[in-house]
Amino acid sequence: MKFLVTGGCGFIGSNFIYRCFQTQKNIKIINIDSMSLGSNPKNLQQLKNRNYKFVHGNICNKRLMNELTKDIDVIVNFAAESHVDRSIVDSTKFIKSNILGVQTILEILRKKKYIKLIHISTDEIFGEITKGTFSEFDRLNPSNPYAATKAGAEMLIKSYIKTYDLNVTITRCVNNYGPRQFPEKLIPKTIISALKNEKIPIHGKGTARRQWIHVQDHCNAILKIISKSKIPSIYNIPGNYEDSNIAIVKKILKILRKSNDLITFVKDRPGQDRRYAISSKLLKKEIGFHNSIEFNQGLAATVKWYIENKDWWKNLQFKKITDPMPWSN
């Protein structure tokens, strides 16, 4: 099997590539990444495999993508702008990457229908749910520009499936955590801030609730979906743990033996969803997937990884993680 992985130098993409080589035989991978915010060349620096090739490029480049898809069996599309706060400040990059990038891939697949596309979406396309869970069949109701671009990409994919009979599967996963996650996200931001004894900004009162999945479980689910999914199809990938943001932060501080006094509350983000939650009978019934990493165990291992890999994050160039966003002032 030959994979084209887009956005493979990011958090989930890089973990997926490692997982492929750990678990799959006779696999070759081409990784295309534009190396924008969130991508890190250090994520794959330990990968030594002659069946791996990196290409610095953008998925919106149709000529390049057409060249890279020669002899490809599967495209796994992780490439996306994904930080909600940044999408609220300026959605332009999100529209280009999350919608126009997907459109570029779909146009190529019109002439290469033998290629299977796995498109990585998000649970945020459903919007807020205060009780219960969303299934694969519920309507999309995004609450912020990031989620809207991911929902737009899904609608575009569905139209191409119906019009051109393409071989596409959409996956919608909950919040991921684990090693190599960019420090703007809640868990790595909290770990790094605490290690540096810096204030940890929390939106509102920290009561927003999310489901969580370890990135390795997410990668395992994707690999099973590639091998077993019905085409075309959509699969939710739920987590095995749900909690409020403030509770997650306090768990991390307890592991690090740091004071809760590091927590500082800032004005809530515009359009903040109080809760996301999804379920999936299809993932269990058709794919046979179950989460294997218990949250407290996975969180402790994640904290340990950031402690032991300070060289990975200490020189990253990004907006200071304690800086509030514009609406927080």
PyMOL commands that set and color helices and strands:
alter all, ss='L'
color gray80, all
select helices_A, chain A and resi 11-23+41-44+62-68+84-89+92-109+123-126+145-164+186-195+215-228+245-255+260-262+281-287+295-308+310-313+326-328
alter helices_A, ss='H'
color red, helices_A
select strands_A, chain A and resi 2-6+28-33+52-56+74-77+116-122+168-173+175-177+200-203+209-214+233-237+241-244+263-266
alter strands_A, ss='S'
color yellow, strands_A
deselect
rebuild
show_as cartoon
